[in-house]
Amino acid sequence: MGFIKRLLGLEVKPGEPMNTSDEDFEREVLNSELPCFVDFYNLWCASCQVMAGLLNEIGPDYIDRAKFFKLNVDKNPATPAQFSISSVPTLIVFKNGEPVNRLVGLFPLQPLREWIDRNI
């Protein structure tokens, strides 16, 4: 049962991306004091599932330095429209309530980690 809960985002370990929504986005992401990395995804996208696994793996390395979120674009259409998301997966880093950089598509683990390090 633990695998299913993790797959559906119902069980999250510290540092792993947390679900957010159109309703919670401003409070959780835009008002955060830490840099926030938001993974815009949908469930039918295979590359999105791989990106989610990569972020689950490396997110705990950034506890207290950054926050990671994931937003399902099918269930939450307003936020992706606000930030011109046209393809998934898209990872955007927000600092002080503003998007400062984005990564579109799937990247290998080490280049992804380097991109995150440069954007903290």
N, C-alpha and C positions, 0 to 999 in steps of 0.2 A: 504494500500500500504506500510505502514511503516514496517509491519511484514515481507513482502516479501523482502524488501530491506535489513532488518537486517538478514534474513535467508540467503540471497545470499552474505552477507558481503559488501553490497554497502553503508550501513549506519552504522557507528561505533561510539559508545560513547567513551569519553576519558577513557583510561585505558583498554578498551576491546581489544582483539587480532586484529591486523591489518593484512590484506592479504599481503603476500610477494611472491616472485617468484624466479626462478633460476637466472633471470637477476638482481634482486634487493637484493638478499640475502647478498652478501658481504657488500654492502653499508649500508643496514639497520640493519643487525644483527652483522656481524663480526667486523664492524668498530664502533659499538656502545660503548659509554662510560659506559652505564648502563648494568647490567646483562639482557640478553634476553632469554625469554622462548619461544620456538618454538613448536607449536602443528602441527605435521605431521599427516594429515588426508586424507580421501577421502569421497566423498558425499554419497556413498552407505553404509557406515559403521555406524550402529546404535550407537555403543559405541562412535564413533567419534563425533556424533551429541550431545550426552550427555556431553562428555568432553568439547565441544565447549560452551555449556550452562553453565557449571561450571566455565570455564575461563572467560566468559562474566560477570558472577556474581562477581567473586573475583578480577578480573583484576583491576578495578577502585580503590581498596584498596591499590594498589602498585604504584600509579602515583608518579613519581619523584624518585622511588626506583628501578624500573624494567620496562622493555618493554615486551609486549606480541605480538607474531605474530602467524599466521597460514599459513601453506603451503600445498596446495592440491598436493598430491603425483602423482596423475594421470596426471595433467596438467604440472607438474614440476618434471620430473624424475631425473634430474642431481643431485640436492641437496640431495634427499633421498639416492641416490646411493653413494654419497660422504661420507655420515655419516652412511652407513650400516643400513638403516631403512628396516627392514624385516616384521614389523607388525605395524598396526595402531589401535588405536591412540598411538603415541609415542611423549612424551614431552621431549625436550632436553633443558638444560640451557647452555647458552654460556656466557663466561666471557673473556674479552680481546681477542676476536676472536677465542676462543677455546671451544669445548664442554667439560663440566666438570662433567655433570651428566645427566642421562636419566631415564625416568619413562615410562614403556611400559604397556599399557592396561588402563582400566578405574578404577579410585579410587574414593571413597566417598569424599565429599566436605572437611571435616575436615582433613583427612590424606593428601589430596592434598595441602591444605593450609599450613600444617605443613612442607611438603616437599619443597614447594616454600620458606617458611620462612628460612629453613635451607640452602637453596641454593642462597640466595641473598648475 
